[in-house]
C-alpha cells in the first residue's frame, strides 16, 4: 500500500522515467545479443522518442532472414524475457527489503519490467515485440497493414455496396481467415485508443495543480481525431 500511494508522486514518476530508459537499454541489448547468437548481425543501434521519452533501439532486421521460425521468435521475445528476469529479481529483493526509498525503487522496477512489459511489449495489439512474435507464429508479415485492408474492404462493401480492393486483399489473405484479421484490426485500434486516452488522463491529473490540465485534454482530443476520424475518411 505505501508503495502504491507514492507511485504517482512527481518525484517517483521522475524515478520511473529514468528507470524505464535504463531497462529499455538492457531490453534492446537482449534483442541484439540473441540475434548475434543465432548468426545475425546488428547493423545499427540508436535512440528514438516514444511518448516524449528517449529510448534505445537495436536493428535486428537480420533475424527476418533466419530460416528457422523459432529463432526469429526468440529474437523478438528476448527483450521481454530479460525484463521478466529483472522483474523476478526485483520482486524477491522488494519482498525482503525494509520500507523506504530502496523498497520503492524495487517496486518501481518490478512494475516496469512485469506489468508494463506485458501490457505494451508482449501485447500483440501494439506494434512491439508481441506483434512481431504473432506475425511469425501466423506466418503473416505486415499483419497490421493487411488487417486494416480487410477492414477497409468490409466498410466499402457495407457502405457503398462494392469491395474496391477485394482483389488485392484476396491475394494477400485467404477468405476463411479474413474475419479474424478484421477482429484483430478493430481490437488493436480500440486498445491503442484506450492506452492513449489513459496517458491523456494521466497528464490531465498531473498537470491540473499547475493550471495545465487542458494540455492532457488536447492530447485526448487529438487521439480521437487521429484514430477514429482520419481512418474513417480513408476508406
VMD Tcl script that draws the C-alpha trace (Angstrom):
set ca {
  {0.00 0.00 0.00}
  {2.71 2.60 0.81}
  {4.44 1.84 -2.50}
  {1.20 2.32 -4.45}
  {0.41 5.55 -2.58}
  {3.80 7.01 -3.54}
  {3.70 5.70 -7.09}
  {2.08 8.72 -8.80}
  {4.01 11.45 -6.99}
  {6.11 13.65 -9.29}
  {9.48 12.68 -7.73}
  {8.63 8.99 -8.09}
  {7.42 9.45 -11.68}
  {10.79 11.05 -12.47}
  {12.49 7.97 -10.99}
  {10.22 5.69 -13.05}
  {11.12 7.63 -16.20}
  {14.87 7.21 -15.56}
  {14.46 3.53 -14.64}
  {12.43 2.85 -17.78}
  {15.17 4.27 -20.00}
  {17.80 2.06 -18.31}
  {15.56 -1.03 -18.53}
  {14.87 -0.46 -22.22}
  {18.60 -0.20 -22.94}
  {19.04 -3.67 -21.40}
  {15.91 -4.83 -23.29}
  {17.39 -3.83 -26.65}
  {20.71 -5.48 -25.87}
  {18.68 -8.65 -25.25}
  {17.36 -8.47 -28.83}
  {20.77 -7.67 -30.28}
  {22.71 -10.38 -28.44}
  {20.10 -13.03 -29.27}
  {20.21 -12.04 -32.94}
  {24.01 -12.40 -32.94}
  {23.73 -15.72 -31.07}
  {21.77 -17.20 -34.00}
  {24.16 -15.85 -36.63}
  {22.63 -12.47 -37.46}
  {24.24 -9.03 -37.36}
  {23.16 -5.87 -35.55}
  {23.98 -3.22 -38.12}
  {22.77 -0.25 -36.10}
  {21.85 0.89 -32.61}
  {20.47 4.32 -31.83}
  {17.86 6.37 -29.98}
  {14.25 7.23 -30.76}
  {11.46 9.07 -28.91}
  {8.33 7.23 -27.71}
  {5.71 9.06 -25.59}
  {8.04 12.08 -25.14}
  {10.88 9.90 -23.86}
  {14.17 8.75 -25.45}
  {14.70 5.01 -25.89}
  {17.45 2.88 -27.37}
  {16.69 0.66 -30.36}
  {18.64 -2.19 -31.97}
  {18.31 -3.03 -35.66}
  {17.74 -6.79 -35.66}
  {16.16 -6.98 -39.12}
  {18.74 -9.66 -39.96}
  {16.56 -12.01 -37.94}
  {13.85 -11.77 -40.64}
  {16.17 -13.80 -42.87}
  {16.55 -16.66 -40.40}
  {15.10 -19.80 -41.99}
  {14.18 -21.17 -38.55}
  {10.92 -19.62 -37.32}
  {11.77 -20.49 -33.71}
  {14.96 -18.39 -33.90}
  {13.03 -15.39 -35.25}
  {10.50 -15.69 -32.43}
  {13.26 -15.95 -29.80}
  {14.93 -12.78 -31.09}
  {11.60 -10.93 -30.86}
  {10.92 -12.34 -27.39}
  {14.41 -11.72 -25.95}
  {13.66 -8.24 -24.61}
  {10.52 -9.43 -22.81}
  {12.44 -12.41 -21.41}
  {15.25 -10.31 -19.92}
  {12.74 -7.85 -18.43}
  {10.86 -10.70 -16.72}
  {14.17 -11.97 -15.28}
  {14.79 -8.47 -13.88}
  {11.20 -8.40 -12.58}
  {11.71 -11.70 -10.74}
  {14.91 -10.47 -9.07}
  {13.33 -7.10 -8.19}
  {10.30 -8.85 -6.68}
  {12.44 -11.10 -4.47}
  {14.55 -8.16 -3.26}
  {11.44 -5.99 -2.71}
  {9.85 -8.73 -0.59}
  {12.80 -8.87 1.84}
  {13.69 -5.14 1.89}
  {12.65 -2.64 4.53}
  {10.20 0.21 3.80}
  {11.98 3.22 2.38}
  {13.48 4.62 -0.83}
  {15.19 1.33 -1.78}
  {11.96 -0.64 -1.45}
  {10.10 1.99 -3.52}
  {12.82 1.78 -6.19}
  {12.47 -2.01 -6.34}
  {8.67 -1.69 -6.51}
  {9.01 0.68 -9.48}
  {11.42 -1.70 -11.20}
  {9.10 -4.65 -10.54}
  {6.14 -2.85 -12.16}
  {8.10 -1.55 -15.15}
  {9.56 -4.96 -16.00}
  {6.44 -7.05 -15.40}
  {3.09 -5.27 -15.72}
  {4.25 -2.67 -18.22}
  {6.21 -5.07 -20.42}
  {3.18 -7.39 -20.61}
  {0.73 -4.56 -21.35}
  {2.94 -2.98 -24.01}
  {5.85 -5.08 -25.30}
  {4.22 -8.50 -25.09}
  {0.81 -7.32 -26.27}
  {0.27 -8.26 -29.96}
  {-2.31 -5.46 -30.30}
  {0.52 -2.92 -30.26}
  {3.33 -2.90 -32.81}
  {6.04 -4.01 -30.43}
  {7.64 -7.39 -29.65}
  {4.39 -9.34 -29.14}
  {3.16 -8.18 -32.55}
  {6.27 -9.50 -34.33}
  {6.05 -12.77 -32.43}
  {2.43 -13.14 -33.62}
  {3.34 -12.38 -37.26}
  {5.93 -15.18 -37.14}
  {3.55 -17.61 -35.43}
  {0.88 -16.93 -38.09}
  {3.36 -16.58 -40.97}
  {1.69 -13.29 -41.96}
  {4.21 -10.45 -42.45}
  {2.80 -6.91 -42.18}
  {-0.17 -8.25 -40.23}
  {-1.49 -4.86 -39.13}
  {-1.49 -3.34 -42.63}
  {-3.20 -6.40 -44.12}
  {-5.77 -6.47 -41.31}
  {-6.55 -2.78 -41.92}
  {-7.06 -3.55 -45.62}
  {-9.64 -6.16 -44.63}
  {-11.48 -3.59 -42.51}
  {-11.44 -1.05 -45.35}
  {-12.80 -3.63 -47.78}
  {-15.59 -4.60 -45.36}
  {-16.57 -0.94 -44.79}
  {-16.66 -0.22 -48.53}
  {-18.85 -3.26 -49.09}
  {-21.24 -2.30 -46.26}
  {-21.41 1.43 -47.04}
  {-21.12 1.56 -50.83}
  {-22.04 -1.94 -51.97}
  {-18.65 -2.58 -53.60}
  {-15.47 -4.19 -52.34}
  {-12.97 -1.92 -54.15}
  {-9.70 -3.51 -53.12}
  {-11.09 -7.02 -52.75}
  {-8.75 -8.41 -55.40}
  {-5.66 -7.15 -53.61}
  {-6.94 -8.41 -50.25}
  {-7.79 -11.77 -51.81}
  {-4.18 -12.13 -52.98}
  {-2.82 -11.33 -49.51}
  {-5.20 -13.17 -47.19}
  {-7.44 -16.22 -47.67}
  {-11.16 -15.51 -47.23}
  {-11.56 -18.07 -44.44}
  {-9.18 -16.10 -42.18}
  {-10.34 -12.61 -43.08}
  {-12.87 -12.29 -40.26}
  {-10.15 -12.89 -37.67}
  {-8.00 -10.18 -39.21}
  {-10.90 -7.71 -39.13}
  {-11.40 -8.55 -35.45}
  {-7.67 -8.10 -34.79}
  {-7.56 -4.70 -36.51}
  {-10.59 -3.39 -34.59}
  {-9.24 -4.71 -31.26}
  {-5.81 -3.15 -31.92}
  {-7.36 0.23 -32.72}
  {-9.57 0.18 -29.61}
  {-6.67 -0.86 -27.36}
  {-4.37 1.85 -28.77}
  {-7.11 4.44 -28.27}
  {-7.63 3.21 -24.69}
  {-3.92 3.50 -23.90}
  {-3.62 6.96 -25.48}
  {-6.66 8.29 -23.63}
  {-5.22 6.82 -20.42}
  {-2.00 8.79 -20.99}
  {-4.08 11.91 -21.68}
  {-5.98 11.42 -18.39}
  {-2.69 10.96 -16.54}
  {-1.37 14.22 -17.98}
  {-4.65 15.92 -17.01}
  {-4.33 14.66 -13.42}
  {-0.64 15.57 -13.04}
  {-0.86 19.00 -14.68}
  {-4.13 20.12 -13.06}
  {-2.42 21.66 -9.98}
  {-0.39 23.86 -12.36}
  {-3.39 25.00 -14.41}
  {-2.30 22.96 -17.43}
  {-4.97 20.25 -17.38}
  {-6.08 21.46 -20.83}
  {-2.87 20.00 -22.28}
  {-3.98 16.49 -21.32}
  {-7.44 17.21 -22.72}
  {-5.99 18.26 -26.09}
  {-3.90 15.09 -26.22}
  {-7.13 13.11 -25.79}
  {-8.93 15.12 -28.48}
  {-6.00 14.67 -30.87}
  {-6.06 10.91 -30.23}
  {-9.78 10.71 -31.02}
  {-9.35 12.63 -34.28}
  {-6.29 10.72 -35.49}
  {-7.55 7.25 -34.53}
  {-11.25 7.48 -35.37}
  {-11.99 10.24 -37.88}
  {-8.88 10.02 -40.10}
  {-9.06 6.21 -40.65}
  {-12.81 6.51 -41.25}
  {-12.21 9.07 -44.03}
  {-9.56 6.92 -45.73}
  {-11.80 4.02 -46.82}
}
mol new
graphics top color blue
foreach p $ca { graphics top sphere $p radius 0.5 }
foreach p [lrange $ca 0 end-1] q [lrange $ca 1 end] { graphics top cylinder $p $q radius 0.2 }
display resetview
